[in-house]
Amino acid sequence: MFAEAWAWMTDLGNSKVLALLIFMPLFLAIVAWVYGNRRRSERLESYKYMPFLDEEPEGDQKGELK
């Protein structure tokens, strides 16, 4: 019985279906967890422009670098 189940899972046609059945609910659960809580969702949405923010220069207010 184990050999038959292993042969079924290793068949490429069946393994794609098995992977879909495992990873699609996992993906949907992660998306629901991230966007399910309003505070977490707003916090994550506020991070989307983080790469575009200017970095503050190191040094004093005159712009001199240390």
Secondary structure, 3 states (H helix, E strand, C coil): CHHHHHHHHHCHHHHHHHHHHHHHHHHHHHHHHHHHCHHHHHHHHHHHHHHHCCCCCCCCCCCCCC
